[in-house]
């Protein structure tokens, strides 16, 4: 896929075939996932397919504060439809800080569950 031009007929055909395969395999159903990007910046991973790659992006550095993470978590987990929640950062990150933010997500997800169950 990376060898094809994004808007080429070959790329469009490949995406169409992939879409057809996945729709047939899943009975045309889907699952809803959310993603919270704790930190965004030009990424040193520099993967050629990724819009965050430092050689391709004009993205500014963004760091979500704790309250924004908590609010995003409550917003994503406030209903019953979310199947999974991804937490994202860049290739270079501080593991301890990442785990501290995961705890914020867990606390706020749990608060929503307790509220929904009337606990
Ligand atoms: S964000 Fe992930 S996929 Fe994108 S360049 Fe960095 S390591 Fe690669």
Boltz pocket constraint, residues with backbone or C-beta under 6 A from the ligand:
constraints:
  - pocket:
      binder: B
      contacts: [[A, 43], [A, 44], [A, 45], [A, 46], [A, 47], [A, 50], [A, 51], [A, 52], [A, 53], [A, 54], [A, 89], [A, 90], [A, 91]]
      max_distance: 6.0
